[in-house]
Amino acid sequence: MATLPFMPNSDDDKADLLEHIATNLPRYADLLEISPQRLEALKADAVCFRYTLHGMGVAQAYSQSCTNFKNLQRDGGTGNAGWPTMPILPEPAPPAVQPGIIPRLAALAKDIKNHKNYTPSIGQDLWLIGSGKVVDTSIWKPILSVYSEAGHPVIEWAKGGASALEIWTDRGDGNNFVFLAVNMEPNSTDLSPLPATGALWKYKAIYRLHDQQVGQWSDVISVAVGI
């Protein structure tokens, strides 16, 4: 469990808040007279904002990879002489929403707090009160993407409110998924020896908080390695 102020400062925490309210507000929708259309819009905002943050992380990692490649071309050294591999975002991408996700969230929070049926306990449950809110880690699910740098897979992920990410890999050798690493900061490079022939390596991951697995396993991603 962890605490989170309202309104959060970081984009990752804002995304957590959006997801939490989108998940829990339907329980109070009738009581607070929140329309189905507004609930659907809130859910779309939460999905789209999280996807946008993930895309930014992927783009930033690819930009750094290009910079490293440019420096290698210019100055020489050891590394992969091939072009950096363009990253691929998870599909399908969610529909785009209108600008102003956080102002819409703030307006929704104001309407909820001004409703005649609102109570402090509802505010605490929805994280609309600055103290005493509890993060529901059961809904945390890493979003992974992967590209190759110098032949080795680089697993991209966002940290959010977690302490670390636990990564498992399936190398197609009949052993299924086995533990790879626990990383405290994004992103994660698999420096395991590469196979002499082509293979498809798969990865999945789960967040960790206070040395414990929390939330849900990510979707499985894969990347071709070797010659």
C-alpha positions in Angstrom: 0.0 0.0 0.0 1.1 3.6 -0.6 -0.3 7.1 -0.2 -0.9 9.6 -2.9 -1.9 13.3 -2.6 -4.7 15.0 -4.5 -4.1 16.4 -7.2 -0.9 14.5 -7.8 2.1 16.3 -9.3 3.6 13.7 -11.6 2.0 12.5 -14.8 2.4 8.8 -13.7 0.5 9.6 -10.5 -2.2 11.5 -12.4 -2.6 8.4 -14.6 -2.9 6.3 -11.4 -5.6 8.6 -10.1 -7.5 8.6 -13.4 -7.4 4.7 -13.5 -8.5 4.5 -9.8 -11.5 6.8 -10.2 -12.5 5.2 -13.5 -12.5 1.8 -11.8 -14.3 2.8 -8.6 -16.6 5.7 -9.5 -19.2 3.4 -11.1 -20.2 2.1 -7.6 -21.3 5.6 -6.7 -22.6 6.7 -10.1 -26.3 6.4 -9.2 -25.9 8.0 -5.8 -23.9 10.9 -7.2 -25.9 11.1 -10.5 -23.0 10.5 -12.7 -24.2 9.7 -16.3 -23.0 6.6 -18.2 -21.6 8.9 -20.8 -19.4 10.7 -18.3 -18.2 7.4 -16.9 -17.2 6.2 -20.4 -15.4 9.4 -21.1 -13.5 9.1 -17.8 -12.5 5.6 -18.7 -11.4 6.6 -22.2 -9.3 9.5 -20.7 -7.6 7.1 -18.3 -6.7 4.6 -21.0 -5.6 7.2 -23.5 -3.4 9.1 -21.0 -1.6 6.0 -19.8 -1.0 4.9 -23.4 0.4 8.4 -24.2 2.8 8.2 -21.2 4.0 4.8 -22.3 4.5 6.1 -25.9 6.6 9.0 -24.6 8.8 6.6 -22.7 9.3 4.5 -25.8 10.1 7.5 -27.9 12.6 8.8 -25.3 14.3 5.5 -25.1 14.5 5.3 -28.9 15.9 8.8 -29.1 18.6 7.8 -26.7 19.4 4.7 -28.7 19.7 6.9 -31.8 22.0 9.3 -30.0 24.2 6.4 -28.9 24.3 5.1 -32.5 25.2 8.5 -33.9 28.1 8.8 -31.4 29.3 5.3 -32.4 29.2 6.2 -36.1 31.0 9.5 -35.4 33.6 8.4 -33.0 34.0 4.7 -33.4 34.0 2.1 -30.6 32.3 -1.2 -29.8 28.6 -1.8 -30.5 26.1 -2.7 -33.1 26.8 -1.0 -36.4 23.2 -1.6 -37.6 20.5 1.0 -37.4 18.5 1.2 -34.1 15.3 -0.8 -34.4 12.2 1.2 -34.4 10.1 0.3 -31.3 6.6 -1.0 -31.7 3.8 0.2 -29.4 1.2 -2.3 -28.1 -1.8 -2.7 -30.4 -4.5 -1.7 -30.7 -3.9 2.0 -29.8 -6.9 3.5 -27.9 -9.0 6.1 -29.7 -7.7 9.6 -29.1 -9.6 11.9 -26.7 -10.2 15.6 -26.7 -7.5 17.7 -25.0 -7.9 18.6 -21.4 -7.9 15.3 -19.6 -6.8 16.7 -16.2 -9.2 19.8 -16.3 -12.0 17.3 -17.0 -10.9 15.2 -14.0 -10.7 18.3 -11.8 -14.2 19.4 -12.9 -15.6 15.9 -12.2 -14.0 15.9 -8.8 -15.6 19.3 -8.0 -19.0 18.1 -9.1 -18.7 15.0 -7.0 -17.7 17.0 -3.9 -20.5 19.4 -4.4 -23.2 16.8 -4.8 -25.7 16.6 -1.9 -25.0 12.8 -1.4 -21.2 13.2 -1.2 -19.5 12.1 2.0 -15.9 12.2 3.2 -15.8 8.4 3.1 -16.6 8.5 -0.6 -13.9 11.1 -1.1 -11.4 8.9 0.6 -12.4 5.9 -1.4 -12.1 7.9 -4.7 -8.8 9.6 -3.6 -10.4 13.0 -3.6 -9.2 13.9 -0.2 -5.6 14.9 0.2 -4.8 12.6 3.2 -5.6 9.0 3.9 -6.1 7.8 0.4 -4.8 4.3 -0.3 -3.4 3.2 -3.7 -5.1 0.0 -5.0 -2.0 -1.9 -6.2 -4.2 -4.8 -7.3 -4.9 -2.9 -10.6 -1.3 -2.2 -11.4 -0.2 -3.8 -14.7 3.1 -3.1 -16.4 2.9 -2.1 -20.1 6.0 -3.4 -21.9 7.6 -2.8 -25.3 10.9 -4.1 -26.6 13.5 -3.2 -29.2 17.1 -4.4 -29.9 20.3 -2.5 -29.2 23.7 -4.1 -30.0 21.7 -7.3 -30.6 20.4 -7.4 -27.1 16.7 -6.9 -26.2 15.8 -3.7 -24.3 12.6 -4.0 -22.4 10.9 -0.6 -21.9 8.5 0.1 -19.0 7.3 2.9 -16.8 7.9 2.8 -13.0 4.8 4.6 -11.8 4.4 4.2 -8.0 6.1 0.8 -7.9 9.5 0.2 -6.3 10.7 -2.1 -9.0 9.8 -4.4 -11.9 10.3 -8.2 -11.8 11.0 -9.6 -15.3 10.7 -13.2 -16.5 11.8 -14.6 -19.9 11.0 -17.6 -22.1 13.9 -18.3 -24.5 12.0 -21.0 -26.4 14.3 -23.7 -25.0 11.5 -25.8 -23.4 12.0 -24.3 -19.9 9.0 -21.9 -20.3 9.3 -18.6 -18.3 12.2 -18.3 -15.9 13.2 -15.4 -13.7 15.5 -12.8 -15.4 15.9 -9.8 -13.1 14.4 -7.3 -10.7 15.2 -3.7 -11.9 14.7 -0.6 -9.8 14.7 1.9 -12.8 13.6 1.7 -16.4 14.6 0.4 -18.9 16.0 -3.1 -18.7 18.6 -4.6 -21.1 18.8 -8.4 -21.4 22.6 -9.0 -21.6 22.3 -12.8 -21.7 24.5 -14.5 -24.3 22.8 -14.4 -27.7 22.0 -17.7 -29.5 24.1 -18.7 -32.5 21.0 -19.1 -34.5 17.8 -17.1 -34.7 15.3 -17.5 -31.8 12.3 -15.7 -30.4 12.6 -14.5 -26.8 9.5 -13.7 -24.8 9.2 -11.5 -21.7 6.6 -10.8 -19.1 6.8 -8.7 -15.9 5.0 -7.7 -12.7 5.5 -4.7 -10.4 7.1 -5.0 -7.0 6.4 -2.8 -3.9 8.2 -3.3 -0.6 9.9 -6.5 -1.9 6.5 -8.1 -2.8 4.8 -8.8 -6.1 1.8 -6.5 -6.6 -0.9 -6.1 -9.3 -1.2 -8.1 -12.5 1.3 -9.7 -14.9 1.9 -7.7 -18.1 1.0 -9.0 -21.5 3.7 -11.1 -23.0 6.0 -9.4 -25.6 8.5 -11.1 -27.9 11.6 -10.1 -29.9 13.7 -12.0 -32.5 17.4 -12.5 -31.4 20.5 -14.1 -32.8 21.6 -14.5 -36.4 
